[in-house]
Amino acid sequence: MTLSEILIKAAQLILSLSILVVLHEMGHFVAAKVFKCRVEKFYLFFDPWFSLFKKKVGETEYGIGWLPLGGYVKISGMIDESMDKEQMQQPAEPWEFRSKPAWQRLIIMIGGVTVNLLLAFFLFAMVLFVWGEKQLPMESLRGGVLVNDSLGYELGFRDGDKILDINGQPVKYFEDLMPQMVYAKQVKIERDGSVLQLDIPHDFIGQLVDNRGRSKTPFLFSYNFPVLVGKIPDSSLARGSGLRKGDHIVAVAGTPTPYYDDVRSVSKAHKGEKVPVKVMRDGSEVTLQMQLSPEGAFGFVNANNPDDLERLGFLKFETTRYGFLQSFAAGTNMAIDRLTDYVRQFKLIFQPSTGAYKGLGGFGTIASIFPSEWDWQAFWTMTAFLSVILAFMNILPIPALDGGHVMFLLYEMVTGRKPSDKFLEYAQIAGMVILFGLLLFANGMDVWRGIRGWFGG
């Protein structure tokens, strides 16, 4: 990955998280103001010891911290990450959080999560309204799938396989393939006219994560495609052969090669040889003599852009368009589906035998999900998904998270007894230790995977 690609991914991550954090904290801020609580600070990122920017407007100091691990609002009379013990030792004032009824404090605490959910609904809706929903039906993949790494072959998959169903459920769209594979136990495939069933090991997710650092692509499968010639580097063996950008390779060494897996198979059988290559160019067949590298490569980049393949009739996408009002219902359903699927995957982390815990990652993992070229559709889709994740993670009943405060407030509302300030103080400390421990572990996993990938292990 080039430096520019890394910077583009990092920029998308920072912008996305900044939007989500500011709006999340705005949810707490607005709710606190509605119930006449004093908000002392509103910060993007944390500011231990110093801040990058700050300005006081009225009773609130607005600022940007230097530690990009989230953000916060400091509400008077509340035990939070600021750990302001001195204020809590003073008599409660009418404008303080602790002096408000439990139901008002509950609304203030769920304000951030509520905004994140509403934001996800809105962003998914706007993505669908502006760009529609583009999906590739599995039945349109006449050449089946490509297996991108050794793990797929170890599981029994082969290039050209047509995946029929997973756990008895048909795979309708290519975009659904990997999400369904996460829970796969049996996969039914069609190969050379025969139907086979592959058994997927229980620790498949763990194997997939382990293989991620060694694989050239994060995806187990891609769709098979006819080989169209893209960029031909100046140092390539293909230079001087007469090959041109846009040529469609239809045969190598006398063997028909309708799809990429055919080209790859035949070229590997003729490593280092000079072979005849038949291409389609402007509706006519042209035969060229081309030298293969010792690895069996031609030396050009495949032009497998989905839009080009669709324009030439090799792929047929389904695009669903939504009106403005329709998009809100569809966007809400999409957000709920993403949340449901994320919760299912989250549960797998607590089943060690699946190996799903190995997939925990920090900012590096999140950044890797963004494309290496700036794409607004992908950016807003990812921001919507991260908003769903942020809402779910924040509502977990862990002290120091919104969910921890909600848990104690619900206890107070049910029993009529408020936990003591000392108990809440210790709970906050314990929660912060847990969160920082998880943060270090998740980002440490990113570093470890990076080291393994760097040394090829």
Disulfide bonds with the S-S distance in Angstrom:
none
